[in-house]
Amino acid sequence: MQGELIDGVPVLWTEEPGPFEAVLIFGGGILDEPLAVRGAMRLVAHLAESALPRRNHPSRDWQDLESTYFTASGSPEQVTRYLDGICRALTRLPLHRLAHEAEVLGTTDLSPVSEVAQNLLWGRYGHSGPGSANHEGPGLHGVSAEEVRSAAARVFHRDNAALVLTGPPPEGLRLPLPAGERPAVRAAAPEVITGAVWFPSDVPDPGMSWSGDPGDPALLLSHYLFRERLVQALRHRNGLSHEIRDVHLPLGPGRAEFIFWPDSREGHEQRVAELMWQEALRLASEDPTEAELAREVTAYRERAATVERPVDELLEAAGCLLVDRDYQDLEARLESLAQVAPEQLRTAFATALKTAVVTVPNGLHLELPQLDGRPVPQLTCNAYGDPAPGTVFRPKRTDRLRYRDLRGAQLVLTDDGIWHRAALDDIHYVAFAEASALIECGNGRLLLGGTHCVIDVDENLYPGAARASAAADAAVPPRLRFRAPGFREE
């Protein structure tokens, strides 16, 4: 790995066979956008790409939770022209094409994580931070030109950029980006739940995650060992799963989410979830063998040599640079993994398992024991007593007589927030000061709490509830308010 500075941008490069490739990275991803402007950075990138002339070589823009990328491959001359053009385009975006490019982007899946991973993140973080990854916000058509312009100035500048190359920088390479202020380092998002939970959700397969420090070699090695044990248990011994998918997502200083979601034979989703939990309990309660650990370290080394490319290591280094995370090179990582003892791994995993989140498809019910024998509870946001005194809105008497589900329903507006009782044992509350978003819908408002609660201020269902909508509009800051992409008129 070699590096230099070009026009104020750190450039990392290594010799690699094949076409010359470049990845221009900016430190800003989905986690850095409030819901009300979700998609602004992606629109900046797509507008800049659209401003370039025809290219006879591959190029694209993409985004993950932490960063936004521009990638190109071809001859050194082609890539040099592309980088110069994209940097210039970022300073003069064709905003007259905003609506058109929003239409184009609307045909693609913009989420950087799987459906199961999105739900697991929501389970741990509620509607805040990583938990909002599966929410589209106002939709790309709801993002204004001013918000796009602001995102470009805040994120896409030389003090927030890094470039990765698969060869030495070509002669004449320029990166004409403006200067800017480096965004503050994102703090790790607060976790809404403490302790292990499970919950049903709208997912095709079960999934499981735990939270921990990605810099802990024992925890990292437990991730790979757990994956191998799932392959043996779910695929080879029981024939219930073909592919064990996994990822660990950095989510701030000292924090990552370790996620697994095996595919499942139809009708066997619950059994897959139960076996996955059994393997987790086994790893948390019994020391693995020295031979198992040695095999995983060897597998890690071989993957790095035969599957991953040198440019992947550069991307890791550049990403760490942009989010002020310590970078450890491959040999140092291998050495730290090789030093992990069986008891050390078991202890690290047992601690992480206390943070486990498990999700299964709707309609399934789990009974999972924890290490101490207590059952893993089902996730619920019904942590409130009766609604506080306030202005009460009820469905029309005729609706309450006709629909049994509405007989106990009520909205209660207080000075501090809104309560909703859907039934005697189904009570929710969102304080205005803790709201993560307020969404304008055709029939009222959706008030999203910082945890898992959602208050549906349905003005058609609750006569007079327009007063609650007005109170929410006045109390929730404008930066958290937006209009739903499509009104819900049901």
BAMARLUM-300566 format. One line per field, with one value per residue (C-alpha): x, y, z; residue in three letters. Coordinates in Angstrom, 3 decimals. Layout:
REM residues N
xx [X,...]
yy [Y,...]
zz [Z,...]
aa [ala,...]
***
This chain:
REM residues 490
xx [0.000,1.367,-0.033,0.335,-1.692,-3.192,-5.028,-5.475,-7.054,-5.324,-4.637,-3.942,-2.770,-1.314,-0.298,-3.036,-3.414,-6.336,-8.038,-7.050,-9.661,-10.462,-12.825,-13.423,-14.889,-16.669,-17.348,-21.123,-23.773,-27.317,-26.504,-25.552,-28.914,-31.996,-35.128,-36.542,-33.754,-33.046,-31.674,-30.109,-26.539,-27.517,-29.152,-25.968,-23.961,-26.435,-26.777,-22.996,-22.811,-25.579,-23.667,-20.726,-20.473,-20.840,-18.262,-17.117,-15.911,-17.728,-18.544,-21.182,-22.055,-23.295,-23.762,-23.635,-24.345,-21.127,-19.866,-20.702,-18.621,-17.785,-16.169,-14.610,-12.417,-10.688,-7.439,-5.509,-6.470,-10.180,-10.195,-8.266,-10.880,-13.691,-12.255,-11.639,-15.173,-16.934,-15.086,-16.043,-19.654,-20.010,-19.446,-22.032,-24.842,-27.502,-30.336,-32.765,-32.591,-33.479,-36.999,-35.814,-32.940,-35.255,-37.435,-34.410,-33.202,-36.718,-36.370,-33.539,-33.259,-31.295,-30.957,-27.365,-28.409,-30.749,-34.389,-33.616,-30.680,-32.901,-35.417,-32.720,-31.268,-34.758,-35.148,-32.045,-32.156,-35.841,-36.516,-33.211,-29.816,-29.218,-32.795,-34.090,-32.113,-35.262,-37.267,-37.314,-38.077,-39.895,-38.899,-36.492,-39.160,-39.591,-35.972,-35.665,-32.977,-31.816,-31.360,-29.368,-27.193,-26.625,-25.617,-23.127,-21.451,-21.414,-20.079,-18.530,-15.285,-11.578,-11.358,-13.885,-12.568,-10.105,-9.133,-8.179,-6.345,-5.181,-1.945,0.213,-1.599,-1.497,0.440,-1.804,-4.368,-6.302,-9.041,-10.514,-12.722,-13.485,-12.237,-14.683,-15.078,-14.649,-17.929,-17.798,-17.130,-20.458,-21.095,-22.269,-26.071,-27.729,-29.305,-33.027,-33.089,-30.892,-30.720,-31.680,-35.084,-36.921,-39.740,-41.771,-41.479,-42.176,-39.079,-38.702,-36.127,-35.056,-32.123,-29.964,-27.571,-25.488,-23.620,-19.954,-16.551,-15.290,-11.751,-11.993,-10.187,-11.979,-15.391,-14.355,-13.087,-16.290,-18.213,-16.369,-16.536,-20.264,-20.796,-18.970,-21.002,-24.211,-23.069,-22.536,-25.787,-28.225,-26.864,-24.857,-26.578,-30.201,-30.494,-32.570,-30.468,-28.303,-26.617,-25.555,-25.356,-23.518,-22.006,-20.632,-21.572,-19.469,-21.883,-19.641,-16.565,-16.144,-19.515,-20.568,-23.561,-22.784,-25.652,-26.613,-29.586,-29.567,-32.011,-34.603,-36.539,-40.149,-42.075,-38.918,-38.177,-38.906,-36.665,-33.843,-34.204,-34.203,-31.117,-29.333,-30.015,-28.890,-25.553,-25.200,-25.806,-23.269,-20.576,-21.314,-21.169,-18.464,-14.871,-14.125,-11.105,-7.687,-8.015,-11.273,-9.661,-6.623,-8.875,-10.725,-7.492,-6.249,-9.570,-9.350,-5.853,-6.836,-9.907,-7.733,-5.275,-7.695,-11.097,-10.522,-8.448,-5.712,-8.069,-10.445,-7.694,-7.225,-10.943,-10.852,-7.944,-9.608,-12.898,-11.148,-9.408,-12.691,-14.517,-11.466,-11.421,-8.106,-6.882,-5.103,-3.446,-4.086,-0.976,-1.678,-5.273,-4.105,-1.617,-4.253,-6.693,-4.011,-3.494,-7.137,-7.524,-10.628,-11.797,-11.264,-13.468,-16.212,-16.246,-16.406,-19.228,-21.175,-21.048,-22.188,-25.019,-26.607,-27.311,-28.802,-31.742,-33.625,-36.358,-38.600,-41.313,-44.705,-46.896,-44.077,-43.499,-40.176,-39.365,-35.624,-33.681,-30.863,-27.625,-29.059,-32.237,-34.540,-36.620,-35.661,-38.542,-40.497,-39.774,-42.584,-42.915,-45.859,-43.795,-46.308,-49.168,-52.491,-52.399,-51.727,-54.581,-55.146,-57.515,-59.093,-60.181,-62.284,-63.643,-67.231,-69.784,-71.192,-67.696,-67.128,-70.425,-69.655,-65.970,-65.007,-61.329,-62.217,-64.173,-61.208,-59.307,-58.380,-55.826,-54.747,-53.015,-50.939,-48.612,-45.594,-46.713,-49.399,-50.666,-52.502,-54.516,-55.367,-56.718,-56.567,-53.123,-51.773,-50.684,-48.091,-46.612,-44.288,-42.979,-42.597,-39.060,-38.046,-39.641,-37.439,-39.816,-43.241,-44.747,-47.636,-50.134,-53.394,-55.436,-53.288,-49.802,-47.504,-45.397,-42.322,-40.720,-37.050,-37.848,-40.318,-43.602,-45.541,-48.582,-51.035,-52.970,-55.754,-58.072,-60.635,-60.859,-60.654,-62.917,-61.225,-57.739,-56.633,-55.873,-53.338,-51.789,-51.442,-49.837,-47.312,-46.545,-45.834,-43.702,-41.572,-38.653,-38.997,-35.856,-37.744,-40.944,-41.714,-44.569,-45.125,-44.245,-47.830,-50.840,-52.403,-56.123,-57.274]
yy [0.000,3.390,6.861,10.513,13.726,15.089,18.431,17.925,14.459,11.366,8.846,5.209,2.783,-0.649,-2.558,-4.915,-6.706,-6.013,-2.755,0.382,1.094,4.043,4.505,8.064,7.955,10.647,10.311,10.423,7.712,6.883,7.178,10.822,11.959,12.732,10.996,14.280,14.617,10.910,10.511,13.961,12.630,9.889,12.494,14.587,11.593,10.656,14.218,14.499,11.218,12.380,15.560,13.678,12.984,9.481,7.047,3.854,2.290,1.162,3.723,4.066,5.722,3.930,4.427,2.442,3.357,5.362,6.528,7.506,6.150,6.853,3.911,3.749,1.293,1.398,2.798,5.262,8.029,7.175,7.000,10.279,12.043,10.512,11.661,15.180,15.321,13.979,16.375,19.347,18.131,17.987,21.753,22.575,20.069,20.110,20.763,21.293,17.481,16.799,15.461,13.331,11.738,11.093,9.102,7.146,6.325,5.315,2.234,0.802,-0.557,2.083,0.174,-0.867,-3.688,-6.656,-6.660,-8.909,-6.713,-3.621,-5.164,-6.282,-2.764,-1.388,-3.900,-2.581,1.128,1.876,4.677,6.433,6.161,2.723,1.713,4.115,2.422,0.801,4.058,5.979,9.301,11.756,9.785,11.148,13.438,14.969,16.162,19.805,21.380,23.393,20.223,18.644,21.749,21.742,18.056,18.713,21.531,19.600,16.251,16.396,18.322,17.516,17.570,14.718,12.586,9.798,8.064,4.418,3.261,-0.118,1.364,4.471,7.791,8.588,11.618,14.646,13.244,16.115,16.152,19.676,19.589,22.629,22.931,22.245,21.483,17.869,16.596,15.757,12.123,10.344,9.113,5.555,5.518,4.795,1.378,1.408,-2.059,-3.661,-7.420,-10.098,-9.927,-11.579,-10.263,-11.190,-8.943,-8.815,-10.794,-13.894,-15.627,-15.531,-13.408,-12.747,-9.996,-8.884,-5.691,-5.328,-3.787,-4.671,-4.096,-7.003,-9.923,-12.494,-11.164,-10.951,-14.527,-15.688,-14.210,-16.459,-19.524,-19.043,-18.819,-22.106,-23.802,-22.576,-24.023,-27.387,-27.340,-25.804,-27.032,-30.219,-31.879,-30.770,-29.673,-26.618,-23.846,-23.427,-20.091,-18.550,-14.813,-12.598,-9.148,-6.933,-3.287,-0.532,1.891,4.368,4.393,0.977,-0.290,-2.727,-4.924,-8.597,-9.962,-13.426,-14.341,-17.884,-18.677,-21.285,-24.072,-22.989,-23.984,-24.509,-20.900,-21.458,-24.520,-22.555,-19.805,-22.319,-24.149,-20.834,-19.954,-23.390,-22.948,-19.503,-20.930,-23.686,-21.222,-19.014,-21.867,-24.235,-23.376,-24.080,-26.242,-24.886,-26.708,-24.866,-21.495,-22.390,-23.414,-20.087,-18.072,-20.099,-19.591,-15.836,-15.762,-17.812,-15.684,-12.590,-14.206,-15.823,-14.137,-10.566,-8.187,-5.785,-2.922,-4.183,-3.548,-0.052,0.621,-0.493,1.865,4.775,4.200,4.218,7.454,9.211,8.208,8.514,4.792,3.062,0.977,-2.319,-3.957,-7.558,-9.051,-7.270,-8.534,-12.096,-11.894,-10.643,-13.379,-16.041,-14.923,-15.505,-18.308,-20.565,-19.219,-15.646,-16.255,-17.946,-15.108,-12.425,-14.206,-14.867,-11.136,-10.250,-12.785,-10.790,-8.133,-10.577,-9.555,-12.302,-11.801,-14.349,-14.076,-12.861,-15.571,-17.453,-17.586,-18.367,-19.684,-19.195,-19.715,-17.383,-18.625,-18.175,-20.068,-17.059,-16.811,-14.320,-11.798,-10.666,-7.096,-4.739,-1.005,-1.304,-0.069,2.506,2.600,4.252,7.410,10.626,13.140,15.263,15.920,12.607,11.765,8.655,7.023,7.840,6.001,4.282,3.005,1.739,-0.161,-1.609,-2.552,-4.377,-3.411,0.262,0.018,0.832,2.983,6.569,9.285,11.473,14.799,16.168,19.148,16.869,14.347,12.003,8.712,6.053,3.208,0.662,-1.784,-2.234,-3.867,-1.994,1.482,3.662,7.077,9.453,12.577,15.498,16.122,12.527,12.265,11.008,12.151,13.629,12.520,14.353,11.905,12.485,11.664,13.236,12.594,9.711,10.538,8.281,7.955,7.524,3.961,1.667,3.496,5.031,7.216,7.324,10.560,9.468,12.454,10.365,7.839,10.294,13.331,16.506,14.977,17.758,19.538,16.800,17.158,20.916,20.410,17.986,20.415,23.150,21.009,18.885,20.779,21.423,19.381,16.262,16.895,15.779,14.751,11.060,9.984,8.779,9.619,6.733,7.193,3.822]
zz [0.000,-0.996,-0.591,-1.500,-1.493,-4.732,-4.598,-0.867,-1.232,0.274,-2.511,-1.617,-4.277,-4.908,-8.010,-9.200,-12.567,-14.851,-15.843,-13.965,-11.294,-9.065,-6.134,-4.936,-1.433,0.579,4.296,4.440,4.141,5.119,8.833,8.318,6.920,9.017,7.738,6.486,3.882,3.284,-0.243,-0.662,-0.844,-3.262,-5.493,-5.411,-6.616,-9.332,-10.600,-10.876,-12.825,-15.151,-15.987,-17.523,-21.267,-22.651,-21.292,-22.987,-19.751,-16.558,-13.861,-11.170,-7.875,-4.766,-1.035,2.186,5.806,6.247,2.844,-0.745,-3.629,-7.269,-9.075,-12.540,-14.429,-17.805,-19.110,-16.910,-19.330,-19.169,-15.390,-15.134,-17.305,-15.246,-11.912,-13.203,-14.610,-11.523,-9.227,-11.398,-11.734,-7.937,-7.824,-10.510,-10.224,-12.981,-10.517,-13.406,-13.803,-10.166,-10.794,-13.710,-11.776,-8.824,-11.236,-12.485,-8.970,-8.012,-10.225,-8.076,-4.544,-2.639,0.624,1.404,3.753,3.435,4.488,7.469,8.531,8.338,10.699,13.131,13.198,13.874,16.687,18.463,17.612,17.081,14.616,15.343,13.676,12.117,12.935,10.287,7.483,6.080,5.955,2.700,4.364,2.096,-1.003,-3.570,-5.027,-1.576,-1.393,-2.459,-4.628,-1.629,0.430,-2.413,-2.694,1.078,1.055,-1.748,0.177,3.463,2.219,-1.253,-0.766,-0.611,3.191,3.350,0.480,-0.241,-3.490,-3.973,-7.130,-8.460,-9.747,-9.371,-9.987,-13.733,-14.826,-14.897,-12.409,-10.852,-8.210,-8.456,-5.363,-3.201,0.357,3.164,6.826,7.849,9.364,13.052,13.882,14.208,17.735,18.217,18.151,21.509,21.769,22.533,24.064,26.711,26.874,24.373,22.590,19.720,17.551,14.461,11.411,7.698,6.643,4.440,6.675,10.325,11.379,14.404,15.428,18.362,19.162,20.068,19.426,15.913,17.141,19.583,17.875,20.068,19.013,15.368,15.403,17.106,14.161,11.690,13.927,14.502,10.755,10.191,12.893,11.270,7.940,9.615,11.620,9.132,5.827,6.310,9.286,8.817,5.178,6.098,4.586,1.509,2.153,5.466,4.871,7.330,7.749,10.454,10.050,11.689,13.377,15.174,17.423,19.043,17.806,15.116,14.465,13.729,11.619,10.335,8.140,6.705,3.952,4.964,3.348,3.094,6.203,8.290,9.270,12.952,13.133,11.486,14.084,16.946,15.648,15.139,18.778,19.967,18.211,19.777,23.268,22.622,21.542,24.567,27.087,25.807,24.907,21.237,20.493,19.602,16.264,15.452,16.106,14.020,11.115,11.235,11.264,8.287,6.484,7.123,5.637,2.596,1.889,1.981,-0.463,-2.912,-2.680,-1.596,-3.660,-2.582,-3.393,-0.676,1.877,0.492,0.778,4.418,5.104,3.306,5.110,8.471,7.510,6.721,9.909,12.215,12.970,13.697,10.765,11.330,8.322,7.316,8.915,12.191,12.140,11.475,14.314,16.750,15.671,16.137,19.743,20.746,23.295,23.424,26.788,25.604,22.561,24.588,27.124,24.424,22.632,25.843,26.612,23.082,23.206,26.026,23.369,20.835,18.654,16.805,14.212,12.482,9.831,11.026,12.502,14.230,17.988,19.678,23.123,23.535,26.791,27.792,29.327,32.831,31.929,31.762,28.557,25.877,25.977,22.940,21.909,22.835,23.212,25.612,28.545,29.689,32.139,31.442,29.302,31.192,31.587,28.515,25.636,24.620,21.074,20.440,17.275,16.384,18.500,15.406,14.514,18.066,17.914,14.490,15.019,18.184,17.801,18.166,21.413,23.643,21.153,21.994,21.326,24.231,23.590,26.477,26.703,26.207,23.597,22.311,23.735,21.793,23.228,20.552,23.155,26.922,26.761,23.720,24.799,23.082,23.788,21.954,23.640,21.236,22.546,21.716,18.258,15.448,12.689,12.043,8.740,7.109,5.615,3.792,6.889,9.601,10.974,11.832,14.889,15.151,18.550,19.229,20.320,18.531,19.095,16.207,16.891,13.993,14.357,12.039,11.669,9.788,12.615,15.534,15.056,16.264,16.111,13.775,17.045,17.871,14.401,14.899,18.314,16.826,13.977,16.506,18.827,16.469,14.838,11.088,10.327,11.512,9.538,6.021,3.792,3.085,-0.478,-0.972,1.186,3.085,2.575,3.967]
aa [met,gln,gly,glu,leu,ile,asp,gly,val,pro,val,leu,trp,thr,glu,glu,pro,gly,pro,phe,glu,ala,val,leu,ile,phe,gly,gly,gly,ile,leu,asp,glu,pro,leu,ala,val,arg,gly,ala,met,arg,leu,val,ala,his,leu,ala,glu,ser,ala,leu,pro,arg,arg,asn,his,pro,ser,arg,asp,trp,gln,asp,leu,glu,ser,thr,tyr,phe,thr,ala,ser,gly,ser,pro,glu,gln,val,thr,arg,tyr,leu,asp,gly,ile,cys,arg,ala,leu,thr,arg,leu,pro,leu,his,arg,leu,ala,his,glu,ala,glu,val,leu,gly,thr,thr,asp,leu,ser,pro,val,ser,glu,val,ala,gln,asn,leu,leu,trp,gly,arg,tyr,gly,his,ser,gly,pro,gly,ser,ala,asn,his,glu,gly,pro,gly,leu,his,gly,val,ser,ala,glu,glu,val,arg,ser,ala,ala,ala,arg,val,phe,his,arg,asp,asn,ala,ala,leu,val,leu,thr,gly,pro,pro,pro,glu,gly,leu,arg,leu,pro,leu,pro,ala,gly,glu,arg,pro,ala,val,arg,ala,ala,ala,pro,glu,val,ile,thr,gly,ala,val,trp,phe,pro,ser,asp,val,pro,asp,pro,gly,met,ser,trp,ser,gly,asp,pro,gly,asp,pro,ala,leu,leu,leu,ser,his,tyr,leu,phe,arg,glu,arg,leu,val,gln,ala,leu,arg,his,arg,asn,gly,leu,ser,his,glu,ile,arg,asp,val,his,leu,pro,leu,gly,pro,gly,arg,ala,glu,phe,ile,phe,trp,pro,asp,ser,arg,glu,gly,his,glu,gln,arg,val,ala,glu,leu,met,trp,gln,glu,ala,leu,arg,leu,ala,ser,glu,asp,pro,thr,glu,ala,glu,leu,ala,arg,glu,val,thr,ala,tyr,arg,glu,arg,ala,ala,thr,val,glu,arg,pro,val,asp,glu,leu,leu,glu,ala,ala,gly,cys,leu,leu,val,asp,arg,asp,tyr,gln,asp,leu,glu,ala,arg,leu,glu,ser,leu,ala,gln,val,ala,pro,glu,gln,leu,arg,thr,ala,phe,ala,thr,ala,leu,lys,thr,ala,val,val,thr,val,pro,asn,gly,leu,his,leu,glu,leu,pro,gln,leu,asp,gly,arg,pro,val,pro,gln,leu,thr,cys,asn,ala,tyr,gly,asp,pro,ala,pro,gly,thr,val,phe,arg,pro,lys,arg,thr,asp,arg,leu,arg,tyr,arg,asp,leu,arg,gly,ala,gln,leu,val,leu,thr,asp,asp,gly,ile,trp,his,arg,ala,ala,leu,asp,asp,ile,his,tyr,val,ala,phe,ala,glu,ala,ser,ala,leu,ile,glu,cys,gly,asn,gly,arg,leu,leu,leu,gly,gly,thr,his,cys,val,ile,asp,val,asp,glu,asn,leu,tyr,pro,gly,ala,ala,arg,ala,ser,ala,ala,ala,asp,ala,ala,val,pro,pro,arg,leu,arg,phe,arg,ala,pro,gly,phe,arg,glu,glu]
***
